[in-house]
């Protein structure tokens, strides 16, 4: 999602739901960012990773991205 940033305007932020057997850590966040950095353009990789227990979904199972963006704007203003 887009996350407000005072310098860049917005940055890419990844919200990650971990499967069982994994624990959130700064090391894991760094590994995920490096992995994505090698697959995408330099401007498109996540600058932040947040581990969440679940993502909001619609009745049909799609991720409610609008809700995620609204939460982030409220959190960071």
N, C-alpha and C positions, 0 to 999 in steps of 0.2 A: 504494500500500500504506500501511498504518498504520505510522508510525515513532515510537518512543518519544521523548517530549519532556518535560523536567523541569517545564516551566511548564504546558503544556496537557494533559499525559497522553499523547496521541498527536497527530500531525499527518499530513496527507496528503503523501505523497512520490511523485513520478512517476519511474519508471524508463523511460528512453527509449533505444531502439535507433535510431541514425541510419542513413539510407541513404547510399549513396556520394555524394560531393560536399559533404557537410556535415561540419564539424568541431565538436567540443564546445567551448563557450565560455560564460562567464558571461552575455554578451549574448544568446546563443541561449536559455539557460535563462530569462532574464528575459522574453524575447518569448513563450516557451511559457507561462509562468505568467500573463502578462497576457492572452494569448489565451483560456486556460481560465477566467480570472477573469471575463471578459465573458460566458461561456456558462453559468456555474454560480452557485449561491448563494455568498455571501461566505465561509461556513465550509467549503465543499467544494473550493476551488481548492488546488492543491499549494503547499506552503510551501517544499519542496525539490525540486530536479530532479537526478537522477543519470543520467549517460550510461553505458550498459553495452553491451558488444559483442553480447550475446545474452541472451534470457530462457529459463529452463528450461521445457521443454515435455514433455507426456506423449506416449505413443506415438501418440495420435490428434491431436496438434498443439495441444492446449489449454495455456495458460500455467499452470504450477504455482504458483499464488498462495500456497499454504501454505508452500512452500519459500522463496519470496521473503520472506514475513513472518518465518519462522524465522531466516533469515539476518540480517534487520534487527534483530531482538531480540538475537541473539548479538553483532552489531556494536556496538549502542548500549547493550545491557544494560537 
